[in-house]
Amino acid sequence: MKNFLRALRWALWTLLALIVVGLISIWLIDYRQSDDEILSEYRHQRIKPTVHRYQVGDRTIRFIETPASDSLPVVLFVHGAPSSLSFFEKFFKDSVLLSQAQLVAVDRPGYGYSDFGRVETSIVRQAGMLQPLINRYRNAPYLVVVGSSYGGSVSARLAMNNPGLVDHVLFVSSALGPGLERTYPISYLIDKRPLRWLMPPLLMLANDEKLAHRRALEEILPDWRKITAGITILHGQQDDLVYPTNVSFARHHLVNARVKQFILPENRHDIVFNKREYMTQILLDILSSGYLKDKINKDMVLAKD
């Protein structure tokens, strides 16, 4: 009996130590790079992004962009949670993609250096804070928005708000339908004090968005018909975090959009990491076909005039 109690005591102390180490580790990880770190990351490239900020009311939004060109389409990347614009860094190192488009990535409100730690759980308001980016590239020959996970929800709202400006949306592992994602029991547990006080800001940002996500998606539910952009959906069949049923939800509600889907049978919620080259090829196909078609239509209009 004494040996059992001694072993149990050691097991409990070990578990407590692991929890403490885990919490400290999470506090130290914030998935973001400073402006200087970003500039250093790309210093050896011929085509380098620059860092910018803008104000929306009392909110600051940070984004990066590669050099502008009147002849190039624009690709805007919107990350999920917990994350930041650095989630897409490898795309900004792809020489082929860089030659085909001006690339832009943004820290969503509360993440990265867009008022880090200040949560905004409304998809409508988040899209409103990113609207200046759509306005910035409104004269681009072709505008593609890429939304990953929660970023897909915000990208959908941007397309709803800008049917004449957003030409294509690429949804990657995107949470689009209310309730069509996993919420772990611990999410409810750490939302309560005192555990909430112990959690790092990045984790609580993602958790607050998660717990409010169903309501936020229900708020935009009536507006799916407003999307007229081309749509490409890329999703893992084994995704047990954001369920594949989001694909059928989107197809059902995108009544005024052209939709193409790619379901990867072996993948989970890991496409940006493990299928980046495949995702890049899809993006290049979107750019070549969409931009070419748009250019032909514009040339035909000019010829008639």
PAKOLSE-272103 format. One record per residue: residue number from 0; z, y, x of N, C-alpha, C in turn; residue in one letter. Coordinates in Angstrom, 1 decimal. Atoms other than C-alpha are relative to their C-alpha. Layout:
N
nr,nw,nv,nu,caw,cav,cau,cw,cv,cu,rest
NUM,Z,Y,X,Z,Y,X,Z,Y,X,a
...
END
This chain:
305
nr,nw,nv,nu,caw,cav,cau,cw,cv,cu,rest
0,0.0,-1.2,0.8,0.0,0.0,0.0,0.0,1.3,0.9,m
1,-0.1,-1.2,-0.9,0.9,2.4,2.8,-1.4,0.3,0.7,k
2,1.3,-0.2,-0.6,-2.5,1.7,4.5,-1.0,0.6,-1.0,n
3,0.9,-0.5,1.1,-4.3,2.4,1.2,0.2,1.5,-0.2,f
4,-0.3,-1.4,0.2,-2.5,5.7,0.7,-0.4,0.9,1.2,l
5,0.5,-0.7,-1.2,-3.2,6.7,4.3,-1.5,0.2,0.0,r
6,1.5,-0.1,0.1,-6.9,5.9,3.9,-0.5,0.9,-1.0,a
7,0.3,-1.0,1.1,-7.0,7.8,0.6,0.2,1.4,0.5,l
8,-0.3,-1.4,-0.5,-5.4,10.8,2.2,-1.0,0.5,1.0,r
9,1.0,-0.4,-1.0,-7.8,10.8,5.1,-1.4,0.2,-0.7,w
10,1.2,-0.2,0.8,-10.7,10.4,2.6,-0.1,1.4,-0.7,a
11,-0.1,-1.3,0.7,-9.5,13.4,0.6,-0.2,1.2,1.0,l
12,0.1,-1.1,-1.0,-9.1,15.6,3.7,-1.4,0.1,0.6,w
13,1.4,0.0,-0.4,-12.5,14.5,4.9,-1.0,0.7,-1.0,t
14,0.9,-0.6,1.0,-14.1,15.4,1.6,0.3,1.5,-0.1,l
15,-0.3,-1.4,0.0,-12.3,18.8,1.6,-0.6,0.7,1.2,l
16,0.6,-0.6,-1.2,-13.5,19.5,5.1,-1.5,0.1,-0.2,a
17,1.5,0.0,0.3,-17.1,18.6,4.1,-0.3,1.1,-0.9,l
18,0.3,-1.1,1.0,-16.9,21.0,1.1,0.1,1.3,0.7,i
19,-0.2,-1.3,-0.7,-15.5,23.8,3.3,-1.2,0.3,0.9,v
20,1.1,-0.1,-0.9,-18.2,23.2,5.9,-1.3,0.4,-0.7,v
21,1.1,-0.2,0.9,-20.8,23.1,3.2,-0.1,1.4,-0.5,g
22,-0.1,-1.3,0.5,-19.7,26.3,1.7,-0.3,1.1,1.1,l
23,0.2,-0.9,-1.1,-19.6,28.1,5.0,-1.5,0.0,0.4,i
24,1.4,0.1,-0.4,-23.1,26.8,5.8,-0.9,0.8,-1.0,s
25,0.8,-0.6,1.0,-24.5,28.0,2.5,0.2,1.6,0.1,i
26,-0.3,-1.4,-0.1,-22.8,31.4,3.0,-0.9,0.6,1.2,w
27,0.8,-0.5,-1.2,-24.7,31.7,6.4,-1.5,-0.1,-0.2,l
28,1.4,0.1,0.3,-28.1,30.8,4.9,-0.4,0.9,-1.1,i
29,0.4,-0.8,1.0,-29.9,33.4,3.0,-1.5,0.0,-0.2,d
30,1.5,0.2,0.2,-33.6,32.3,3.3,-0.7,1.4,0.0,y
31,0.7,-1.3,-0.1,-34.7,35.8,4.3,-0.2,0.4,1.4,r
32,0.2,-0.5,-1.3,-36.1,37.6,7.3,0.0,1.6,-0.1,q
33,0.0,-1.4,-0.1,-35.5,41.2,8.3,-1.4,0.5,0.3,s
34,1.3,-0.6,-0.4,-38.4,43.6,8.8,-0.4,-0.3,1.4,d
35,0.3,0.3,-1.4,-38.2,43.2,12.5,-0.3,-1.5,0.3,d
36,0.3,1.4,-0.1,-38.1,39.4,12.2,-1.4,-0.3,-0.5,e
37,1.3,0.2,0.5,-41.2,39.5,10.1,-1.1,0.5,0.9,i
38,1.0,-0.5,-0.9,-43.1,41.7,12.5,0.0,-0.9,1.3,l
39,0.0,0.9,-1.2,-42.0,39.4,15.4,-0.7,-1.3,-0.3,s
40,0.6,1.3,0.4,-43.1,36.3,13.5,-1.5,0.0,0.1,e
41,1.5,0.0,0.0,-46.7,37.5,13.3,-0.6,0.8,1.2,y
42,0.4,-1.0,-1.0,-46.9,39.6,16.5,-1.2,-0.5,0.8,r
43,1.1,0.5,-0.8,-49.5,37.3,18.2,-1.3,-0.2,-0.8,h
44,1.2,0.2,0.9,-51.9,37.2,15.2,-0.9,1.2,0.1,q
45,1.0,-1.1,0.0,-55.1,39.2,15.0,0.2,0.8,-1.3,r
46,-0.3,-0.7,1.3,-54.4,39.9,11.3,1.5,-0.1,-0.3,i
47,-1.5,0.0,0.2,-50.8,40.9,10.8,0.4,0.7,-1.3,k
48,-0.5,-0.7,1.2,-48.9,41.8,7.6,0.9,1.2,0.5,p
49,-0.9,-1.1,-0.2,-47.0,45.1,7.4,1.0,-0.1,-1.2,t
50,-1.1,0.1,1.0,-43.7,45.6,5.5,0.0,1.3,-0.8,v
51,-0.1,-1.2,0.8,-43.4,48.0,2.6,1.1,-0.1,-1.0,h
52,-1.0,-0.1,1.1,-40.9,49.1,-0.1,-0.4,1.0,-1.0,r
53,0.2,-1.0,1.1,-41.1,50.9,-3.4,1.2,0.0,-0.9,y
54,-1.1,-0.1,0.9,-38.6,52.1,-6.0,-0.5,-0.1,-1.4,q
55,0.2,0.1,1.5,-38.5,51.2,-9.7,1.4,0.3,-0.6,v
56,-1.3,-0.4,0.4,-35.7,53.2,-11.2,1.0,0.0,1.1,g
57,-1.0,0.0,-1.1,-32.6,52.4,-9.1,-0.2,-1.3,0.8,d
58,0.2,1.3,-0.7,-34.1,49.1,-7.8,-1.0,0.3,1.2,r
59,0.9,-0.1,-1.1,-35.8,48.7,-4.4,-0.7,-1.4,0.1,t
60,0.8,1.2,-0.1,-38.6,46.1,-4.0,-0.7,0.0,1.3,i
61,0.7,0.1,-1.3,-39.8,44.9,-0.6,-1.2,-1.0,-0.1,r
62,1.1,0.9,-0.1,-43.2,43.3,0.0,-0.7,0.2,1.3,f
63,0.8,0.0,-1.2,-45.6,42.5,2.8,-1.5,-0.1,-0.4,i
64,1.4,0.1,0.3,-49.4,42.8,2.8,-0.8,0.0,1.3,e
65,0.9,-0.1,-1.2,-52.2,42.2,5.3,-0.9,1.2,-0.3,t
66,0.8,-1.2,0.1,-54.7,45.0,5.9,-1.0,-0.1,-1.2,p
67,0.9,-0.1,1.2,-56.7,46.2,2.8,-1.4,0.0,0.4,a
68,1.5,0.0,-0.1,-60.4,45.8,2.4,-0.6,0.1,-1.4,s
69,0.6,-0.2,1.3,-62.6,47.0,-0.5,-0.8,-1.2,-0.4,d
70,0.9,1.2,0.4,-64.6,43.8,-0.3,0.8,-1.3,-0.2,s
71,-0.8,1.2,0.0,-61.7,41.3,-0.2,0.8,-0.1,-1.3,l
72,-1.0,0.3,1.1,-59.9,39.7,-3.2,1.4,0.1,0.5,p
73,-1.5,0.0,-0.3,-56.1,40.0,-3.3,0.7,-1.2,-0.6,v
74,-0.8,1.1,0.4,-53.7,37.1,-3.5,1.5,0.5,0.1,v
75,-1.4,-0.4,0.1,-50.1,38.0,-4.6,0.8,-1.2,-0.2,l
76,-0.9,1.2,0.1,-47.5,35.3,-3.9,1.4,0.5,-0.6,f
77,-1.3,-0.2,0.6,-44.3,35.2,-6.1,0.8,-1.2,0.1,v
78,-0.9,1.2,-0.4,-41.5,32.9,-4.9,0.9,-0.4,-1.1,h
79,-1.0,0.5,1.0,-39.0,30.8,-6.8,1.4,0.3,0.4,g
80,-1.4,-0.2,-0.3,-35.2,30.4,-6.3,0.6,-1.3,0.5,a
81,-0.2,-1.2,-0.8,-33.4,30.5,-4.0,-1.0,0.1,1.1,p
82,1.1,-0.1,-0.9,-36.0,31.9,-1.8,-0.2,1.5,0.4,s
83,0.4,-1.3,-0.3,-37.8,35.0,-0.5,-1.5,0.0,0.3,s
84,1.5,-0.1,-0.3,-41.3,36.2,0.5,-0.3,-0.9,1.2,l
85,0.2,0.8,-1.2,-40.8,34.2,3.8,-0.3,-1.4,-0.4,s
86,0.4,1.3,0.5,-41.3,31.1,1.7,-1.5,-0.3,0.2,f
87,1.4,0.1,-0.1,-45.0,31.7,2.1,-0.6,0.3,1.3,f
88,0.4,-0.5,-1.3,-45.1,32.5,5.8,-1.2,-0.8,0.6,e
89,1.1,0.8,-0.6,-47.5,29.7,6.7,-1.4,0.4,-0.6,k
90,1.3,-0.5,0.6,-50.2,31.1,4.3,-0.4,1.2,0.8,f
91,0.3,-1.2,-0.7,-50.0,34.3,6.3,-0.4,-0.3,1.4,f
92,0.5,0.4,-1.3,-50.9,32.3,9.4,-1.2,-0.8,0.0,k
93,1.2,0.8,0.2,-53.9,30.5,8.0,-1.2,0.9,0.2,d
94,1.1,-0.9,-0.3,-56.9,32.1,9.6,-1.1,0.0,-1.0,s
95,1.1,0.0,1.0,-59.4,30.9,7.0,0.4,0.8,-1.2,v
96,-0.5,-0.7,1.2,-57.3,32.2,4.1,0.0,1.5,0.3,l
97,0.0,-1.4,-0.4,-56.8,35.5,6.0,-1.4,0.7,0.0,l
98,1.3,-0.5,0.0,-60.5,35.9,6.3,-0.7,0.1,-1.3,s
99,0.6,0.0,1.4,-61.1,35.4,2.6,0.7,0.9,-1.0,q
100,-0.8,-0.8,1.0,-58.4,37.6,1.0,1.0,0.8,0.7,a
101,-1.1,-0.8,-0.4,-55.9,40.3,1.4,1.2,-0.7,-0.6,q
102,-1.2,0.7,0.5,-52.5,38.5,1.2,1.2,0.9,-0.2,l
103,-1.2,-0.8,0.3,-49.4,40.0,-0.4,1.1,-1.0,-0.4,v
104,-1.2,0.8,0.5,-45.9,38.5,-0.9,1.1,0.9,-0.2,a
105,-1.1,-1.0,0.5,-42.9,40.1,-2.6,1.3,-0.8,-0.1,v
106,-1.3,0.5,0.3,-39.2,39.6,-2.6,0.3,0.3,-1.4,d
107,-0.4,-0.3,1.4,-38.3,39.2,-6.2,1.3,0.7,-0.1,r
108,-1.2,-0.8,0.1,-35.5,41.4,-7.5,1.3,-0.9,0.2,p
109,-1.2,0.7,-0.3,-32.2,40.3,-6.0,-0.1,-0.9,1.2,g
110,0.2,0.9,-1.2,-33.8,38.2,-3.2,-0.5,0.7,1.2,y
111,0.6,-0.7,-1.3,-34.8,38.9,0.4,0.7,1.3,0.2,g
112,-0.5,-1.4,-0.2,-34.5,42.6,0.9,-0.3,0.9,-1.2,y
113,0.2,-0.8,1.2,-35.1,43.6,-2.7,1.4,0.0,-0.7,s
114,-1.4,-0.1,0.5,-31.4,44.6,-3.4,0.6,-1.4,-0.1,d
115,-0.6,1.4,-0.1,-30.1,41.2,-2.2,1.3,-0.1,-0.7,f
116,-1.2,0.3,0.8,-27.5,39.8,-4.5,0.1,0.6,-1.3,g
117,-0.1,-0.7,1.3,-28.2,42.0,-7.5,-1.0,-0.7,-0.9,r
118,0.8,0.8,0.8,-29.4,39.6,-10.1,-0.6,0.7,-1.2,v
119,0.7,-0.4,1.2,-31.9,40.2,-12.9,-0.5,-1.3,-0.7,e
120,0.4,1.3,0.6,-32.2,37.3,-15.3,-1.1,0.1,-1.1,t
121,1.1,-0.2,0.9,-34.8,38.8,-17.6,-1.4,-0.1,0.6,s
122,1.4,0.1,-0.5,-38.4,37.7,-16.9,-0.8,1.2,-0.3,i
123,0.7,-1.2,0.4,-39.6,40.7,-18.8,0.3,1.1,1.0,v
124,-0.3,-1.1,-0.9,-37.7,43.1,-16.6,-0.4,-0.3,1.4,r
125,0.4,0.3,-1.4,-38.5,41.3,-13.4,-1.5,0.3,0.1,q
126,1.4,-0.3,-0.1,-42.2,41.5,-14.2,-0.3,1.5,0.0,a
127,0.1,-1.4,0.0,-41.7,45.2,-15.0,0.2,0.6,1.4,g
128,-0.3,-0.5,-1.3,-40.3,45.7,-11.5,-1.1,-0.4,1.0,m
129,1.1,0.3,-0.9,-43.3,44.0,-9.9,-1.3,0.6,-0.5,l
130,1.2,-0.6,0.6,-45.8,45.9,-12.1,-0.7,1.0,1.0,q
131,0.6,-0.9,-1.0,-46.3,48.6,-9.3,-1.0,-0.7,1.0,p
132,0.9,0.8,-0.9,-47.9,45.8,-7.2,-1.4,-0.2,-0.7,l
133,1.3,0.1,0.7,-50.5,45.1,-9.9,-0.7,1.3,0.0,i
134,0.7,-1.3,0.0,-51.2,48.8,-10.2,-0.6,0.3,1.4,n
135,0.4,-0.3,-1.3,-51.5,49.0,-6.4,-1.4,-0.7,0.3,r
136,1.2,0.7,-0.3,-54.3,46.4,-6.4,-1.0,-0.1,-1.2,y
137,0.8,0.0,1.2,-55.9,47.3,-9.7,-1.5,0.1,0.3,r
138,1.4,-0.2,-0.4,-59.2,48.2,-7.9,-0.5,-1.1,0.9,n
139,0.5,1.1,-0.8,-59.4,45.0,-6.0,-1.2,-0.7,-0.7,a
140,1.1,0.7,0.7,-62.6,43.0,-6.7,0.4,-1.2,-0.7,p
141,-0.5,1.2,0.7,-60.5,40.0,-7.7,1.4,-0.1,0.3,y
142,-1.4,0.1,-0.2,-56.8,39.6,-8.2,0.6,-1.3,-0.4,l
143,-0.6,1.3,0.3,-55.0,36.2,-8.0,1.5,0.1,0.2,v
144,-1.5,0.0,-0.2,-51.3,35.8,-8.6,0.4,-1.5,0.1,v
145,-0.5,1.4,-0.3,-49.6,32.6,-7.2,1.5,0.0,-0.3,v
146,-1.4,0.1,0.3,-46.3,31.7,-8.8,0.5,-1.3,0.3,g
147,-0.7,1.3,-0.3,-44.0,29.0,-7.4,1.3,-0.1,-0.8,s
148,-1.2,0.3,0.7,-41.3,27.5,-9.6,0.4,1.1,-0.9,s
149,-0.3,-1.1,0.8,-39.4,30.4,-11.2,-1.0,1.2,0.1,y
150,1.0,-1.0,-0.2,-42.0,32.7,-9.7,-1.2,-0.2,-1.0,g
151,1.0,0.3,1.0,-44.4,31.0,-12.1,0.3,0.7,-1.4,g
152,-0.5,-0.7,1.3,-42.4,32.4,-15.1,-0.4,1.5,0.1,s
153,0.2,-1.4,-0.2,-42.7,35.9,-13.7,-1.5,0.3,0.1,v
154,1.5,-0.1,-0.1,-46.4,35.4,-12.9,-0.7,-0.1,-1.3,s
155,0.6,0.1,1.3,-47.1,34.4,-16.4,0.2,1.3,-0.8,a
156,-0.2,-1.3,0.7,-45.5,37.6,-17.7,-0.9,1.1,0.5,r
157,1.0,-0.9,-0.6,-47.6,39.6,-15.3,-1.4,-0.1,-0.6,l
158,1.3,0.2,0.6,-50.7,38.0,-16.7,0.0,0.4,-1.4,a
159,-0.1,-0.5,1.4,-49.5,38.7,-20.2,-0.2,1.5,-0.1,m
160,0.0,-1.4,0.0,-49.0,42.3,-19.4,-1.3,0.7,0.5,n
161,1.2,-0.6,-0.7,-52.3,42.8,-17.5,-1.2,-0.9,-0.2,n
162,1.1,0.9,0.3,-55.1,40.8,-19.2,-1.3,0.5,0.7,p
163,1.2,-0.6,-0.6,-57.7,43.2,-17.7,0.1,0.1,1.5,g
164,-0.2,-0.2,-1.4,-56.3,43.3,-14.2,0.2,-1.3,0.8,l
165,-0.3,1.3,-0.6,-55.0,39.8,-13.3,-1.2,-1.0,-0.3,v
166,1.2,0.8,0.3,-58.1,37.6,-12.9,0.3,-1.5,0.0,d
167,-0.3,1.4,-0.1,-56.5,34.3,-12.0,1.5,-0.2,0.3,h
168,-1.4,0.3,-0.3,-53.0,32.7,-11.9,0.0,-1.5,0.5,v
169,-0.2,1.4,-0.5,-52.2,29.6,-9.8,1.5,-0.3,-0.2,l
170,-1.4,0.4,0.3,-49.0,28.0,-11.2,0.3,-1.2,0.9,f
171,-0.4,1.1,-0.9,-47.3,25.8,-8.5,1.4,-0.5,-0.4,v
172,-1.3,0.5,0.4,-44.5,23.6,-9.8,0.8,1.0,-0.8,s
173,-0.5,-1.1,0.7,-43.9,26.3,-12.3,0.8,-0.4,-1.2,s
174,-0.8,0.1,1.2,-41.2,26.5,-14.9,-0.5,0.9,-1.1,a
175,0.7,-0.8,1.0,-43.0,27.7,-18.0,0.5,-0.2,-1.4,l
176,-0.5,0.3,1.3,-41.6,26.0,-21.1,1.5,0.1,-0.1,g
177,-1.5,0.0,0.2,-38.1,26.7,-22.5,0.6,-1.4,0.0,p
178,-0.7,1.3,0.0,-35.8,23.8,-21.6,-0.7,-1.1,0.8,g
179,0.8,1.1,-0.6,-38.4,21.9,-19.6,0.3,0.0,1.5,l
180,-0.5,0.0,-1.3,-36.3,21.8,-16.4,1.4,-0.6,0.0,e
181,-1.3,0.6,-0.1,-33.2,20.1,-15.1,1.1,1.1,0.4,r
182,-1.1,-0.8,-0.3,-29.9,21.9,-15.1,1.2,-0.9,0.3,t
183,-1.0,0.9,-0.4,-27.2,20.1,-13.2,1.4,0.4,-0.5,y
184,-1.4,-0.4,0.5,-23.6,20.0,-14.6,0.7,0.9,0.9,p
185,-0.8,-0.9,-0.9,-22.3,21.7,-11.5,-0.4,1.5,-0.1,i
186,0.4,-1.4,0.3,-24.3,24.8,-12.5,0.9,0.7,-0.9,s
187,-0.9,-0.5,1.0,-22.0,25.3,-15.4,1.4,0.2,0.6,y
188,-1.4,0.0,-0.7,-18.9,24.5,-13.2,0.1,1.2,0.9,l
189,-0.2,-1.1,-1.0,-19.6,27.1,-10.5,-0.2,1.4,-0.7,i
190,0.1,-1.2,0.7,-20.4,29.7,-13.1,1.3,0.6,-0.5,d
191,-1.3,-0.4,0.4,-16.7,29.9,-13.9,0.9,0.4,1.1,k
192,-1.0,-0.4,-1.0,-13.9,31.6,-12.0,1.0,-1.1,0.1,r
193,0.2,-0.7,-1.2,-12.5,30.9,-9.5,-1.1,-0.5,0.9,p
194,1.1,0.5,-0.9,-15.4,28.8,-8.1,-1.1,1.0,0.2,l
195,1.1,-1.0,-0.1,-17.8,31.6,-8.8,0.3,0.9,1.2,r
196,-0.3,-0.9,-1.0,-15.9,33.8,-6.4,-0.2,-0.6,1.4,w
197,0.2,0.7,-1.3,-16.3,31.1,-3.6,-1.5,-0.2,0.3,l
198,1.4,0.3,-0.2,-20.1,30.7,-4.0,-0.7,1.2,0.7,m
199,0.8,-1.1,-0.6,-22.5,32.7,-1.8,-0.9,0.7,-0.9,p
200,0.9,-0.8,0.9,-24.7,35.4,-3.4,-1.3,-0.7,-0.3,p
201,1.3,0.6,0.2,-27.9,33.5,-2.9,0.1,-1.2,-1.0,l
202,-0.2,1.1,0.9,-26.6,30.4,-4.7,0.2,0.5,-1.4,l
203,-0.3,-0.5,1.3,-25.2,32.5,-7.6,-1.2,0.7,-0.6,m
204,1.2,-0.6,0.5,-28.5,34.4,-7.9,-0.8,-1.1,-0.7,l
205,0.8,1.1,0.5,-30.4,31.2,-8.4,0.7,-0.7,-1.3,a
206,-0.7,0.6,1.1,-27.7,29.8,-10.7,0.0,0.9,-1.2,n
207,0.1,-0.9,1.1,-27.6,32.9,-12.9,-1.3,0.0,-0.7,d
208,1.3,0.1,0.6,-31.3,32.7,-13.3,-0.2,-1.3,-0.7,e
209,0.1,1.3,0.6,-31.1,29.0,-14.1,0.6,0.0,-1.3,k
210,-0.8,0.1,1.3,-28.5,29.4,-16.8,-0.6,0.9,-1.1,l
211,0.6,-0.9,0.9,-30.4,32.2,-18.4,-1.5,-0.2,-0.3,a
212,1.5,0.2,-0.1,-33.9,30.8,-17.9,-0.6,-0.4,-1.4,h
213,0.5,0.4,1.3,-34.3,29.1,-21.3,-0.2,1.2,-1.0,r
214,0.1,-1.2,0.9,-33.5,32.3,-23.2,-1.1,1.0,0.5,r
215,1.0,-0.9,-0.5,-35.7,34.3,-20.9,-1.4,-0.4,-0.3,a
216,1.3,0.6,0.4,-38.7,32.0,-21.5,-0.3,0.1,-1.5,l
217,0.2,-0.1,1.4,-38.1,32.0,-25.2,-0.4,1.5,-0.4,e
218,0.3,-1.4,0.3,-38.4,35.8,-25.1,-1.5,0.3,0.2,e
219,1.5,-0.3,-0.3,-42.0,35.7,-23.7,-0.9,-1.0,-0.8,i
220,0.7,1.1,0.7,-43.0,32.7,-25.9,-1.1,0.5,-0.9,l
221,1.1,-0.5,0.9,-45.0,34.8,-28.5,-1.2,0.5,0.8,p
222,1.0,-0.8,-0.7,-47.1,36.4,-25.7,-1.0,-0.8,0.8,d
223,0.9,0.8,-0.8,-48.9,33.4,-24.1,-1.4,0.2,-0.4,w
224,1.4,-0.2,0.4,-52.0,34.1,-26.2,-0.6,1.2,0.6,r
225,0.5,-1.2,-0.7,-52.3,37.4,-24.3,-0.6,-0.3,1.3,k
226,0.5,0.4,-1.3,-53.2,35.6,-21.1,-1.5,-0.3,-0.2,i
227,1.4,0.2,0.0,-57.0,35.8,-20.6,-0.5,-0.4,1.4,t
228,0.4,0.3,-1.4,-57.1,35.1,-16.8,-0.3,-1.5,0.1,a
229,0.2,1.4,-0.4,-58.4,31.9,-15.3,1.4,-0.6,0.4,g
230,-1.3,0.7,-0.3,-55.5,29.4,-14.9,-0.2,-1.3,0.7,i
231,0.0,1.2,-0.7,-55.0,26.7,-12.4,1.5,-0.5,0.2,t
232,-1.4,0.5,0.0,-51.9,24.5,-12.6,0.1,-1.2,1.0,i
233,-0.2,1.0,-1.1,-50.7,22.4,-9.6,1.5,-0.5,-0.2,l
234,-1.3,0.5,0.3,-47.7,20.1,-10.3,0.2,-1.4,0.5,h
235,-0.3,1.3,-0.4,-46.0,17.0,-9.0,0.4,-0.9,-1.2,g
236,-0.3,0.9,1.1,-45.9,14.0,-11.4,1.5,-0.5,0.1,q
237,-1.4,0.5,-0.2,-42.5,13.0,-9.9,1.0,1.2,0.1,q
238,-0.9,-1.2,0.0,-41.0,16.5,-10.2,1.1,-0.2,-1.0,d
239,-1.1,0.2,0.9,-37.5,15.9,-11.6,0.9,1.3,-0.1,d
240,-0.7,-1.2,0.1,-36.4,19.5,-11.3,-0.7,0.9,-1.0,l
241,0.8,-0.7,1.0,-39.2,21.3,-13.2,-1.0,-1.0,-0.5,v
242,0.7,1.2,0.5,-40.7,18.6,-15.4,-1.5,0.2,-0.1,y
243,1.4,-0.1,0.2,-44.4,17.8,-15.5,-0.4,0.4,-1.4,p
244,0.3,-0.4,1.4,-44.2,18.5,-19.3,-0.3,1.5,-0.1,t
245,0.4,-1.5,0.0,-44.6,22.2,-18.3,-1.5,0.1,0.0,n
246,1.5,-0.1,0.0,-48.3,21.4,-17.8,-0.5,-0.1,-1.4,v
247,0.5,0.2,1.4,-48.9,20.2,-21.3,0.5,1.2,-0.9,s
248,-0.4,-1.2,0.7,-46.8,23.1,-22.6,-0.9,1.2,0.2,f
249,0.9,-1.1,-0.4,-49.0,25.6,-20.7,-1.3,-0.2,-0.7,a
250,1.3,0.2,0.6,-52.2,24.0,-21.9,0.0,0.3,-1.5,r
251,-0.1,-0.2,1.5,-51.0,24.1,-25.5,0.0,1.5,-0.4,h
252,-0.2,-1.4,0.4,-50.1,27.8,-25.4,-1.0,1.0,0.6,h
253,1.0,-0.9,-0.6,-52.9,29.2,-23.2,-1.3,-0.1,-0.8,l
254,1.1,0.1,0.9,-55.3,29.5,-26.1,-1.2,0.9,0.3,v
255,1.1,-0.9,-0.4,-57.4,32.3,-24.6,-0.3,0.0,1.5,n
256,0.2,0.0,-1.5,-57.5,31.2,-21.0,-0.8,-1.3,0.3,a
257,0.7,1.1,-0.6,-59.7,28.8,-19.0,1.0,-0.7,0.9,r
258,-1.1,0.7,-0.7,-57.3,26.1,-17.7,-0.6,-1.2,0.8,v
259,0.3,1.2,-0.9,-57.7,23.6,-14.8,1.3,-0.5,0.5,k
260,-1.3,0.5,-0.4,-54.9,21.3,-13.8,-0.3,-1.1,1.1,q
261,0.0,1.0,-1.0,-54.2,19.2,-10.7,1.5,-0.6,0.1,f
262,-1.3,0.7,0.0,-51.4,16.6,-11.0,0.1,-0.9,1.2,i
263,-0.1,0.8,-1.2,-50.2,15.1,-7.8,1.0,-1.2,-0.2,l
264,-0.8,1.2,0.4,-48.9,11.5,-8.5,1.3,-0.3,0.8,p
265,-1.1,0.4,-0.9,-46.6,11.2,-5.5,1.0,1.1,0.3,e
266,-0.8,-1.2,-0.4,-45.1,14.7,-5.3,1.1,0.3,-1.0,n
267,-1.1,-0.5,0.8,-41.8,16.1,-6.6,-0.1,1.6,0.0,r
268,0.0,-1.4,0.0,-40.8,19.8,-6.4,-0.2,0.6,1.4,h
269,0.2,-0.3,-1.4,-42.2,20.1,-2.9,-1.4,0.3,0.4,d
270,1.4,-0.2,-0.3,-45.8,21.1,-3.1,-0.3,1.0,1.0,i
271,0.3,-1.1,-0.9,-45.7,24.3,-1.2,0.3,-0.4,1.4,v
272,-0.4,0.5,-1.3,-44.0,22.5,1.7,-0.9,-1.1,0.5,f
273,0.6,1.3,-0.4,-45.7,19.1,1.7,-1.5,-0.1,-0.3,n
274,1.4,0.0,0.4,-49.1,19.9,0.2,-0.6,1.4,0.2,k
275,0.4,-1.4,-0.1,-49.7,23.4,1.6,-1.5,0.0,0.3,r
276,1.4,-0.1,-0.3,-53.2,22.6,3.0,-0.8,-0.3,-1.3,e
277,0.7,0.3,1.3,-54.2,21.1,-0.4,0.1,1.2,-0.9,y
278,-0.2,-1.2,0.8,-52.8,24.1,-2.2,-0.9,1.1,0.5,m
279,0.9,-1.0,-0.5,-54.7,26.4,0.2,-1.4,-0.2,-0.3,t
280,1.4,0.3,0.4,-58.0,24.6,-0.5,-0.3,0.3,-1.4,q
281,0.2,-0.4,1.4,-57.5,25.0,-4.2,-0.1,1.6,-0.1,i
282,0.1,-1.5,0.0,-56.8,28.7,-3.6,-1.3,0.5,0.5,l
283,1.3,-0.5,-0.5,-59.9,29.1,-1.5,-1.1,-0.3,-1.0,l
284,1.0,0.3,1.1,-61.9,27.4,-4.3,0.0,1.0,-1.1,d
285,-0.1,-1.0,1.0,-60.5,29.8,-6.8,-0.6,1.3,0.5,i
286,0.5,-1.2,-0.5,-61.4,32.7,-4.6,-1.5,0.0,0.1,l
287,1.4,0.0,-0.1,-64.9,31.6,-3.9,-0.7,0.0,-1.3,s
288,0.7,0.1,1.3,-65.9,30.6,-7.4,0.3,1.2,-0.9,s
289,-0.4,-1.1,0.9,-63.9,33.3,-9.3,-0.6,1.4,0.5,g
290,0.5,-1.3,-0.6,-64.8,36.2,-6.9,-1.5,0.1,-0.1,y
291,1.5,0.0,0.0,-68.5,35.2,-6.7,-0.5,0.2,-1.5,l
292,0.4,-0.2,1.4,-68.7,34.9,-10.5,0.2,1.5,-0.5,k
293,-0.4,-1.4,0.3,-67.0,38.3,-10.9,-1.0,1.0,0.6,d
294,0.9,-0.9,-0.7,-69.3,39.9,-8.4,-1.4,-0.1,-0.6,k
295,1.3,0.1,0.7,-72.4,38.5,-10.1,-0.1,0.8,-1.3,i
296,-0.1,-0.8,1.2,-71.3,39.9,-13.4,-0.1,1.5,0.2,n
297,0.0,-1.4,-0.3,-70.6,43.3,-11.9,-1.4,0.5,0.4,k
298,1.3,-0.4,-0.5,-74.0,43.3,-10.2,-1.0,0.1,-1.2,d
299,0.9,0.0,1.2,-75.7,42.4,-13.5,0.2,1.3,-0.8,m
300,-0.3,-1.2,0.7,-74.0,45.3,-15.2,-0.6,1.2,0.7,v
301,0.6,-1.1,-0.8,-75.1,47.7,-12.4,-1.5,0.0,-0.2,l
302,1.4,0.1,0.1,-78.6,46.4,-12.6,-0.5,0.5,-1.4,a
303,0.4,-0.5,1.3,-78.8,47.1,-16.4,0.1,1.5,-0.1,k
304,-0.2,-1.4,0.0,-77.5,50.6,-15.8,-1.2,0.7,0.7,d
END
